[in-house]
């Protein structure tokens, strides 16, 4: 195969990738929306409703979205469906927001998904916490390095749910992969987060509170500048109001929002987050925005809980 050469006789496709990471870092310091994946009555992805829900997020002020996140039922989608969700999102967003695509599973699958995200036009990938019964810290680095090195053009954001991972190992990963620029930290321990962020480099990465609004105030107090949200699918203004208060350092105002959404988020977190996606879709169904259907191993809410979710949503300014 013939390769193009630059004037110094260096193969163009072998040059190190150089990019300005500043805009990508700025994009992460925000409400990182995790869109749901709506289904039709026959169980397939409802692409028409999916696009409508994305437009609603964008019109509501959302500036960064994560297709194929956990609220999007990443692990219940087929590879083809995940590619569809990525392409549909990039097309619908059309530059109005940053697209951070969730990737994961085995290394070849994650690398292929990251390359697809790049080719589709996404700016970054979020790497799901490896789902494997045996995860060593060295293996964690190897896993993420393989993905980050495959797409040096993209920003890479590890999704950390492992409380045993140490901050210095994250720094080690970034030493070899400078496109690792942000962290979605989802260990439910604000003190551990504060220590981890400082061990890894508080200013080196953008720190995202990965446990959504319920944990955002405590994580912002120890170094986070963004937070993920599934609730934002239902009420973008509520999530953005919390972000505005946190950015201003107005924790009293942030906690007023926290009190408003507390029960909703507790319903999602109940029984080790068994109804995490289910509650969000139930809320959307109560607003006639999409069907309540979820895929196994999730289940739709029983009738008694549906009314409680609808009551919660009715009390918000939507």
Secondary structure, 3 states (H helix, E strand, C coil): CCCCECCCCCEHHHCCCCCCCHHHHHHHCCEEECCCCCECCCCCECHHHHHHHHHHHHHCCCCEECCCCHHHCHHHCCHHHHHHHHHHHHHHHCCCCEEEEEECCCHHHHHHHHHHHHHHCCCEEEECCCCCCCCCHHHHHHHHHHHHHHCCCCEEEEEECCCCCCHHHHHHHHHHCCCEEEEEECCCCHHHHHHHHHHHCCCCCEEEECCCHHHHHHHHHCCCCEEEECHHHCCHHHHHHHHHHHHCCCHHHHHHHHHHHHHHHHHHHHHHHCCHHHHHHHHHHHCCCCCCCCCCCCCCCCHHHHHHHHHHHHCCCC
